[in-house]
Amino acid sequence: MGIIIKQAVKSTILSYFGAFLGFLTVWFMNRLWLTPEQNGLLNVIISISLISSSLSNLGMAGVVLRMFPHFRNPETRHGGFMFYPLAFTAIGSLLFLILYAIFKDDYIARNAGQSPLLANNVYYLVPLTFFLGIFNVLDAYTRALFISTAGVLIKEVFLRIVILIAALAFHLNWLSFEEFVLIYFSGFCAMSFAMIAVLIAQKEWHWKKPKTPLSTEVKKEMRDLAIFSVITGLSGMMISSIDKVIVNDKLGLAAAGIFSIATYFGSMIQIPARSIIRITASVISESWKNNDLENIRHIYRQSCLNQLIIGLFLLIALWVNIDSLLALMPAEYSIAKYVILFMGIGYLVDLATGANGAIISTSVYYRYDTLFMVLLVVFTFFTNLWLIPIYGIVGSGIASCLTYLLFNLLRLVFIKIKFNMQPYSVDFLKVLGVGAIAYGVGNLIPSTHMHYADIVLRGSSVALLYGVLIVAFNISPEVTILAQKTLQRFKFK
């Protein structure tokens, strides 16, 4: 777990800084500077482009993570492996452009009445699809090279700085909304250029076609992986994005904007854990190559435990402050309260099942993970269609929660059956007990009727009590060692 912890700590620090920037963006840009319709435009366009970019790279991100360990050799520039994912992403983007030309008019006509702002800006999907597709491939490549912090720095920090500055300029009337939108989406496109710059600096930018062609066997494996990876990648994007699209379709762009803000708050609990998963997949892929099942078992157990510790704390800290947070938002955002709760519970379940997805997707049974993803897309689609008309945007939050529950249960059972691995022990009950104590104490703190003061008081109290109990019971060796090292640094100073 050494390389995982080292990379995860760096990524987590960057992610926390990015989360702070993201909070500023939500708090000012989304809450005050933009209308719900304008919020909805940005989030719906990005949600659709995430799905289309997942298609455009033709599964190459998954191919990189699984196959790169077999090509790893700096002396041969990794056999020119990088050429193939880039070439196929370019081909996939061309195919998307053709589909866009065919269906564009119909999509614009469908949204012209209910969401005219979306209809007027749908053309941004073309560049976003291409450049996000390239970024996804390059991000997977840097993760395979164990440079997992590059993508975090670019996406979580630099992009958010650009967005925040552009939003402030719009608020000060230095930019029109159209100019702000151009900068906003250009920032997403620019991430691929930033990733190329990182690879050039690391002397890992090898885009030229290799002189030695791939063997028939490798081509077949790459083709099979690509087919299943594109289905898996598309399914994952649809699971995380389809709710916003359906909310827009059923309730309008304003509701989609409110739902997106609620999703952001709920997803805050995922940010630190994503740092662990980014590097875990590459390490597990190497372990499969070396048939090191014990290392995979250890990573599985520790990823579940550490992600539960992180996620539960963040969910508790969020929920004890939820009324104070919403009181600082415009009145129309009050309906987001239980969306945040259900989304948060769903994300927590996903975290508490650790690296299950990486274990299956990098194993010989990767096809089964694709099957699970497809089943979940269908489940997500129909539960949203069923629950949104009944409960509004809260129904979409419930649907997402149920999706994460079912999805991770399938993965958990599959790993137990196929690999005889199950990650849970009495330590998980200890974490839940510590969480219950911290939540109870947080709720007992009386309100000062000053929302900012309440957030700081409750948040710091929960953090201190939760952290002390986790370390005192030595529930996670990694967390305990990290806490001890941090305290030693402060003492030294």
C-alpha positions as CSV (number, residue, x, y, z in Angstrom):
1,M,0.0,0.0,0.0
2,G,3.1,2.3,0.2
3,I,2.8,3.8,-3.3
4,I,-1.0,4.0,-2.9
5,I,-0.7,6.0,0.3
6,K,2.1,8.3,-1.0
7,Q,0.2,9.1,-4.2
8,A,-3.1,9.3,-2.4
9,V,-1.9,11.8,0.2
10,K,-0.6,14.1,-2.6
11,S,-3.8,13.7,-4.6
12,T,-5.9,14.3,-1.5
13,I,-4.1,17.5,-0.6
14,L,-4.7,18.8,-4.1
15,S,-8.3,17.5,-4.0
16,Y,-9.0,19.3,-0.8
17,F,-7.6,22.5,-2.3
18,G,-9.7,21.8,-5.4
19,A,-12.7,21.2,-3.1
20,F,-12.2,24.6,-1.5
21,L,-12.1,26.2,-4.9
22,G,-15.2,24.2,-5.9
23,F,-17.0,25.3,-2.8
24,L,-16.2,29.0,-3.6
25,T,-17.5,28.3,-7.1
26,V,-20.7,26.8,-5.9
27,W,-21.1,29.3,-3.1
28,F,-20.7,32.4,-5.2
29,M,-21.1,31.5,-8.9
30,N,-23.9,28.9,-8.6
31,R,-25.6,30.3,-5.6
32,L,-25.5,34.1,-6.3
33,W,-24.1,34.9,-9.7
34,L,-26.0,32.6,-12.0
35,T,-29.6,31.8,-12.3
36,P,-30.9,28.2,-11.9
37,E,-31.3,28.1,-15.7
38,Q,-27.7,29.2,-16.3
39,N,-26.5,26.6,-13.8
40,G,-28.6,24.0,-15.6
41,L,-27.0,24.9,-18.9
42,L,-23.5,24.4,-17.7
43,N,-24.2,21.1,-15.9
44,V,-26.4,19.5,-18.6
45,I,-23.9,20.3,-21.4
46,I,-21.0,18.9,-19.3
47,S,-23.1,15.8,-18.3
48,I,-23.9,15.1,-22.0
49,S,-20.3,15.7,-23.0
50,L,-19.0,13.3,-20.4
51,I,-21.2,10.6,-21.9
52,S,-20.2,11.4,-25.5
53,S,-16.5,11.7,-24.7
54,S,-16.6,8.3,-23.0
55,L,-17.9,6.9,-26.3
56,S,-15.5,8.9,-28.4
57,N,-12.4,7.3,-27.0
58,L,-13.7,3.9,-27.9
59,G,-12.8,2.3,-24.6
60,M,-9.2,3.3,-24.8
61,A,-9.0,4.5,-21.2
62,G,-9.8,1.1,-20.0
63,V,-7.4,-0.5,-22.5
64,V,-4.6,1.7,-21.1
65,L,-5.2,0.8,-17.5
66,R,-5.3,-2.9,-18.1
67,M,-2.7,-3.4,-20.9
68,F,-0.1,-0.8,-20.2
69,P,1.7,-2.9,-17.5
70,H,2.6,-5.4,-20.3
71,F,4.2,-2.6,-22.4
72,R,5.9,-0.8,-19.6
73,N,9.5,-0.2,-20.7
74,P,10.9,3.4,-20.7
75,E,13.9,2.4,-22.9
76,T,11.5,1.5,-25.8
77,R,9.1,4.3,-25.1
78,H,6.7,1.6,-23.9
79,G,6.6,0.1,-27.4
80,G,4.9,3.2,-28.8
81,F,1.7,2.0,-27.0
82,M,0.3,5.5,-26.6
83,F,-0.2,6.0,-30.3
84,Y,-3.1,3.5,-30.5
85,P,-5.4,5.1,-27.8
86,L,-4.9,8.5,-29.3
87,A,-5.6,7.3,-32.8
88,F,-8.8,5.5,-31.8
89,T,-10.0,8.5,-29.8
90,A,-9.6,10.7,-33.0
91,I,-11.6,8.1,-35.0
92,G,-14.3,8.0,-32.3
93,S,-14.6,11.7,-32.2
94,L,-15.1,11.8,-36.0
95,L,-17.9,9.3,-35.6
96,F,-19.5,11.5,-32.9
97,L,-19.3,14.5,-35.2
98,I,-21.3,12.5,-37.9
99,L,-23.9,11.5,-35.3
100,Y,-24.1,15.1,-34.0
101,A,-24.8,16.4,-37.5
102,I,-27.6,13.9,-38.0
103,F,-29.4,14.4,-34.7
104,K,-28.6,18.0,-33.8
105,D,-31.7,19.6,-35.3
106,D,-34.0,17.2,-33.6
107,Y,-32.4,17.8,-30.2
108,I,-32.6,21.5,-30.6
109,A,-36.2,21.4,-31.6
110,R,-37.0,19.2,-28.5
111,N,-35.4,21.7,-26.1
112,A,-36.4,25.0,-27.9
113,G,-39.5,25.4,-25.8
114,Q,-38.6,24.2,-22.3
115,S,-34.9,24.9,-22.3
116,P,-34.1,27.5,-25.0
117,L,-30.7,28.3,-23.4
118,L,-29.6,24.7,-23.9
119,A,-30.8,24.6,-27.5
120,N,-28.8,27.7,-28.3
121,N,-25.5,26.3,-26.9
122,V,-25.7,22.6,-27.8
123,Y,-22.9,23.1,-30.4
124,Y,-20.3,23.1,-27.5
125,L,-20.8,19.4,-27.4
126,V,-18.5,18.9,-30.4
127,P,-15.2,20.3,-29.0
128,L,-16.0,19.1,-25.5
129,T,-16.5,15.5,-26.7
130,F,-13.1,15.5,-28.6
131,F,-10.9,17.2,-25.9
132,L,-12.5,15.4,-22.9
133,G,-12.0,12.1,-24.8
134,I,-8.3,12.9,-25.2
135,F,-8.0,14.0,-21.6
136,N,-9.6,10.7,-20.4
137,V,-7.0,8.7,-22.3
138,L,-4.1,10.8,-21.1
139,D,-5.3,10.7,-17.6
140,A,-5.4,6.9,-17.7
141,Y,-1.9,6.9,-19.1
142,T,-0.5,9.1,-16.4
143,R,-2.2,7.0,-13.7
144,A,-0.6,3.9,-15.3
145,L,2.7,5.7,-15.1
146,F,2.0,6.3,-11.4
147,I,1.7,10.1,-12.0
148,S,-1.8,10.2,-10.6
149,T,-1.6,13.7,-9.2
150,A,-1.3,15.3,-12.7
151,G,-5.0,14.8,-13.5
152,V,-6.1,16.0,-10.1
153,L,-4.0,19.1,-10.3
154,I,-5.3,20.0,-13.8
155,K,-9.0,19.1,-13.2
156,E,-9.5,19.9,-9.5
157,V,-7.3,22.9,-9.2
158,F,-6.3,24.7,-12.5
159,L,-9.7,24.2,-14.1
160,R,-11.6,25.5,-11.0
161,I,-9.3,28.5,-10.8
162,V,-10.1,29.4,-14.4
163,I,-13.8,28.9,-13.8
164,L,-13.8,31.0,-10.6
165,I,-12.0,33.9,-12.2
166,A,-14.2,33.8,-15.3
167,A,-17.3,33.7,-13.1
168,L,-16.1,36.7,-11.0
169,A,-15.5,38.6,-14.3
170,F,-19.0,37.8,-15.4
171,H,-20.4,38.9,-12.0
172,L,-18.5,42.2,-12.3
173,N,-20.0,42.7,-15.8
174,W,-16.6,42.4,-17.4
175,L,-17.9,39.5,-19.5
176,S,-21.2,38.8,-21.1
177,F,-22.8,35.4,-20.2
178,E,-22.0,34.2,-23.7
179,E,-18.3,35.1,-23.2
180,F,-18.3,33.4,-19.8
181,V,-19.8,30.2,-21.3
182,L,-17.1,30.2,-23.9
183,I,-14.3,30.5,-21.3
184,Y,-16.1,27.9,-19.1
185,F,-16.2,25.2,-21.8
186,S,-12.8,26.2,-23.2
187,G,-11.3,25.4,-19.7
188,F,-12.6,21.9,-20.0
189,C,-11.1,21.5,-23.5
190,A,-7.7,23.0,-22.3
191,M,-7.2,20.2,-19.8
192,S,-6.0,17.9,-22.6
193,F,-3.3,20.4,-23.6
194,A,-2.2,20.7,-20.0
195,M,-1.9,16.9,-19.7
196,I,0.2,16.8,-22.9
197,A,2.5,19.4,-21.3
198,V,2.9,17.2,-18.2
199,L,3.8,14.2,-20.3
200,I,6.3,16.3,-22.3
201,A,7.9,17.5,-19.0
202,Q,8.1,13.9,-17.8
203,K,9.6,12.8,-21.1
204,E,6.6,10.4,-21.6
205,W,4.9,12.0,-24.6
206,H,5.3,9.2,-27.2
207,W,2.6,9.8,-29.8
208,K,4.3,8.5,-32.9
209,K,3.2,5.3,-34.6
210,P,5.6,2.5,-33.6
211,K,7.6,0.8,-36.3
212,T,6.9,-2.7,-35.0
213,P,3.2,-3.6,-35.4
214,L,1.1,-5.2,-32.7
215,S,0.8,-9.0,-32.8
216,T,-2.5,-10.6,-33.8
217,E,-3.0,-11.8,-30.2
218,V,-2.4,-8.4,-28.7
219,K,-4.8,-6.8,-31.3
220,K,-7.5,-9.2,-30.4
221,E,-7.1,-8.6,-26.6
222,M,-7.1,-4.8,-27.2
223,R,-10.2,-5.1,-29.4
224,D,-12.0,-7.2,-26.8
225,L,-11.0,-4.9,-24.0
226,A,-12.0,-1.8,-26.0
227,I,-15.5,-3.2,-26.7
228,F,-16.2,-3.9,-23.1
229,S,-14.4,-0.8,-21.8
230,V,-16.5,1.5,-24.0
231,I,-19.6,-0.1,-22.7
232,T,-18.4,0.1,-19.1
233,G,-17.2,3.6,-19.5
234,L,-20.4,4.8,-21.1
235,S,-22.5,3.0,-18.5
236,G,-20.5,4.6,-15.7
237,M,-20.9,8.1,-17.2
238,M,-24.6,7.5,-17.8
239,I,-25.2,6.3,-14.3
240,S,-23.6,9.5,-12.9
241,S,-25.1,11.9,-15.6
242,I,-28.4,10.5,-16.7
243,D,-30.2,11.8,-13.7
244,K,-29.4,15.5,-14.7
245,V,-30.5,14.9,-18.2
246,I,-33.9,13.3,-17.1
247,V,-34.5,16.0,-14.5
248,N,-34.0,18.6,-17.3
249,D,-36.3,16.7,-19.6
250,K,-39.0,16.2,-17.0
251,L,-38.8,19.3,-14.8
252,G,-36.9,21.9,-16.8
253,L,-33.4,23.5,-16.8
254,A,-34.0,25.4,-13.5
255,A,-34.7,22.1,-11.7
256,A,-31.6,20.6,-13.3
257,G,-29.6,23.5,-12.0
258,I,-30.8,23.0,-8.5
259,F,-30.3,19.3,-8.7
260,S,-26.7,19.8,-9.9
261,I,-25.9,21.9,-6.9
262,A,-27.4,19.3,-4.6
263,T,-25.4,16.6,-6.3
264,Y,-22.3,18.7,-5.8
265,F,-22.8,18.9,-2.0
266,G,-23.6,15.2,-1.8
267,S,-20.5,14.2,-3.9
268,M,-18.2,16.2,-1.6
269,I,-17.7,13.0,0.4
270,Q,-16.2,11.3,-2.6
271,I,-13.4,13.7,-3.2
272,P,-10.6,12.4,-0.9
273,A,-11.5,8.7,-1.7
274,R,-11.2,9.4,-5.5
275,S,-7.5,10.0,-4.8
276,I,-7.1,6.5,-3.5
277,I,-9.0,4.9,-6.4
278,R,-7.0,6.8,-9.0
279,I,-3.7,5.0,-8.1
280,T,-5.3,1.8,-6.8
281,A,-6.5,0.6,-10.2
282,S,-2.9,0.8,-11.6
283,V,-1.4,-1.0,-8.7
284,I,-4.0,-3.8,-8.8
285,S,-3.4,-4.2,-12.5
286,E,0.3,-4.7,-11.8
287,S,-0.6,-7.2,-9.1
288,W,-2.8,-9.2,-11.5
289,K,0.1,-9.3,-13.9
290,N,2.3,-10.7,-11.1
291,N,-0.4,-13.0,-9.7
292,D,-0.1,-11.3,-6.4
293,L,-3.5,-12.1,-4.9
294,E,-2.4,-11.3,-1.3
295,N,-1.6,-7.7,-2.3
296,I,-5.0,-7.4,-4.0
297,R,-6.7,-8.8,-1.0
298,H,-4.9,-6.3,1.3
299,I,-5.7,-3.4,-1.0
300,Y,-9.3,-4.4,-1.1
301,R,-9.6,-4.6,2.7
302,Q,-7.8,-1.3,3.4
303,S,-9.5,0.7,0.6
304,C,-12.9,-0.3,2.0
305,L,-11.9,0.6,5.5
306,N,-10.1,3.9,4.8
307,Q,-12.7,5.1,2.3
308,L,-15.5,4.4,4.9
309,I,-13.6,6.4,7.5
310,I,-13.2,9.4,5.2
311,G,-16.7,9.2,3.6
312,L,-18.6,8.7,6.9
313,F,-16.9,11.7,8.5
314,L,-17.6,14.0,5.6
315,L,-21.3,12.8,5.4
316,I,-21.7,13.4,9.1
317,A,-20.1,16.8,8.9
318,L,-22.3,17.8,6.0
319,W,-25.5,16.5,7.5
320,V,-25.2,18.1,10.9
321,N,-24.7,21.5,9.1
322,I,-27.3,21.0,6.3
323,D,-29.9,23.4,7.7
324,S,-27.3,26.1,8.2
325,L,-25.9,25.6,4.7
326,L,-29.3,25.7,3.0
327,A,-30.2,28.8,5.0
328,L,-27.4,30.6,3.2
329,M,-28.7,29.5,-0.2
330,P,-31.6,31.2,-2.2
331,A,-35.0,29.9,-1.1
332,E,-35.6,27.8,-4.2
333,Y,-32.6,25.5,-3.2
334,S,-34.4,24.4,0.0
335,I,-35.9,21.4,-1.9
336,A,-32.4,20.0,-2.3
337,K,-32.0,18.9,1.3
338,Y,-33.0,15.3,1.0
339,V,-31.4,15.0,-2.5
340,I,-28.2,15.7,-0.7
341,L,-28.9,13.1,2.0
342,F,-29.8,10.3,-0.5
343,M,-26.9,11.1,-2.8
344,G,-24.6,11.2,0.2
345,I,-25.7,7.8,1.4
346,G,-25.3,6.4,-2.1
347,Y,-21.8,7.7,-2.4
348,L,-20.9,6.4,1.1
349,V,-22.0,2.9,0.1
350,D,-19.8,3.2,-3.0
351,L,-16.9,4.3,-0.9
352,A,-17.4,1.5,1.7
353,T,-17.0,-1.1,-0.9
354,G,-13.6,0.1,-1.8
355,A,-11.6,-1.0,-4.9
356,N,-14.2,-3.6,-6.0
357,G,-14.6,-2.1,-9.4
358,A,-10.8,-2.0,-10.0
359,I,-10.4,-5.6,-8.9
360,I,-13.0,-6.9,-11.4
361,S,-12.2,-4.5,-14.3
362,T,-8.5,-5.4,-14.3
363,S,-9.0,-9.1,-13.9
364,V,-9.9,-11.8,-16.5
365,Y,-13.5,-11.3,-15.5
366,Y,-13.7,-7.7,-16.7
367,R,-16.7,-8.6,-18.9
368,Y,-18.9,-9.2,-15.8
369,D,-18.3,-5.7,-14.6
370,T,-19.5,-4.5,-18.0
371,L,-22.6,-6.6,-17.5
372,F,-23.2,-5.1,-14.1
373,M,-22.8,-1.6,-15.5
374,V,-25.3,-2.1,-18.2
375,L,-27.9,-3.6,-15.8
376,L,-27.4,-0.5,-13.6
377,V,-27.9,1.9,-16.5
378,V,-31.3,0.3,-17.1
379,F,-32.1,0.3,-13.4
380,T,-31.0,4.0,-13.1
381,F,-33.0,5.1,-16.1
382,F,-36.3,3.4,-15.0
383,T,-36.0,4.4,-11.4
384,N,-35.5,8.0,-12.4
385,L,-38.5,7.8,-14.7
386,W,-40.6,6.2,-12.0
387,L,-39.5,8.4,-9.0
388,I,-39.1,11.9,-10.4
389,P,-42.8,12.3,-11.3
390,I,-43.7,11.2,-7.7
391,Y,-41.0,13.0,-5.6
392,G,-39.6,15.6,-8.0
393,I,-35.8,16.0,-7.8
394,V,-35.7,14.1,-4.5
395,G,-36.9,11.1,-6.5
396,S,-33.7,11.3,-8.6
397,G,-31.7,11.3,-5.4
398,I,-33.5,8.2,-4.2
399,A,-32.9,6.5,-7.6
400,S,-29.2,7.3,-7.4
401,C,-29.0,5.9,-3.8
402,L,-30.7,2.7,-4.9
403,T,-28.4,2.4,-7.9
404,Y,-25.2,2.5,-5.8
405,L,-26.7,0.0,-3.3
406,L,-27.6,-2.5,-5.9
407,F,-24.4,-2.0,-8.0
408,N,-22.0,-2.5,-5.1
409,L,-23.9,-5.4,-3.8
410,L,-23.5,-7.2,-7.1
411,R,-19.7,-6.5,-7.1
412,L,-19.3,-7.5,-3.5
413,V,-21.0,-10.9,-4.0
414,F,-19.1,-11.5,-7.3
415,I,-15.7,-10.9,-5.8
416,K,-16.6,-13.2,-2.9
417,I,-17.7,-16.0,-5.2
418,K,-14.9,-15.7,-7.8
419,F,-11.9,-14.7,-5.7
420,N,-13.0,-15.7,-2.2
421,M,-12.3,-12.1,-1.0
422,Q,-14.5,-10.2,1.4
423,P,-13.0,-7.0,3.0
424,Y,-15.1,-6.5,6.2
425,S,-14.2,-7.1,9.8
426,V,-15.1,-5.8,13.3
427,D,-13.2,-2.6,12.5
428,F,-16.0,-1.5,10.2
429,L,-18.5,-1.7,13.1
430,K,-16.1,0.4,15.2
431,V,-16.1,3.1,12.4
432,L,-19.9,3.1,12.4
433,G,-19.9,3.3,16.2
434,V,-17.5,6.3,16.2
435,G,-19.6,7.9,13.5
436,A,-22.8,7.5,15.6
437,I,-21.1,9.1,18.6
438,A,-19.8,12.1,16.5
439,Y,-23.1,12.6,14.9
440,G,-24.9,12.6,18.2
441,V,-22.6,15.1,19.7
442,G,-22.8,17.3,16.6
443,N,-26.6,17.4,16.9
444,L,-26.5,18.3,20.6
445,I,-24.6,21.5,20.0
446,P,-27.1,24.3,20.3
447,S,-27.6,26.8,17.5
448,T,-26.1,30.2,17.8
449,H,-28.5,31.5,15.1
450,M,-25.4,32.6,13.2
451,H,-25.1,30.2,10.3
452,Y,-21.4,30.6,9.6
453,A,-20.6,30.2,13.3
454,D,-22.8,27.1,13.5
455,I,-21.1,25.5,10.6
456,V,-17.6,26.2,12.0
457,L,-18.6,25.1,15.5
458,R,-20.3,21.9,14.6
459,G,-17.9,21.0,11.8
460,S,-14.8,21.4,14.0
461,S,-16.4,19.6,17.0
462,V,-17.4,16.6,14.8
463,A,-13.9,16.5,13.1
464,L,-12.0,16.6,16.4
465,L,-14.1,14.0,18.2
466,Y,-14.3,11.7,15.1
467,G,-10.5,11.9,14.4
468,V,-9.5,11.4,18.1
469,L,-11.7,8.3,18.4
470,I,-10.5,6.8,15.1
471,V,-6.9,7.2,16.1
472,A,-7.5,6.2,19.8
473,F,-9.0,2.9,18.8
474,N,-6.3,2.4,16.1
475,I,-8.9,1.3,13.6
476,S,-6.8,2.0,10.6
477,P,-3.0,1.7,10.7
478,E,-2.6,4.0,7.7
479,V,-4.8,6.7,9.4
480,T,-3.0,6.4,12.7
481,I,0.5,6.6,11.1
482,L,-0.6,9.6,9.1
483,A,-1.9,11.3,12.2
484,Q,1.2,10.6,14.2
485,K,3.5,12.0,11.4
486,T,1.3,15.1,11.1
487,L,1.5,15.7,14.9
488,Q,5.3,15.2,14.9
489,R,5.7,17.8,12.2
490,F,3.7,20.3,14.2
491,K,5.7,19.5,17.3
492,F,9.0,20.0,15.4
493,K,7.9,23.4,14.3
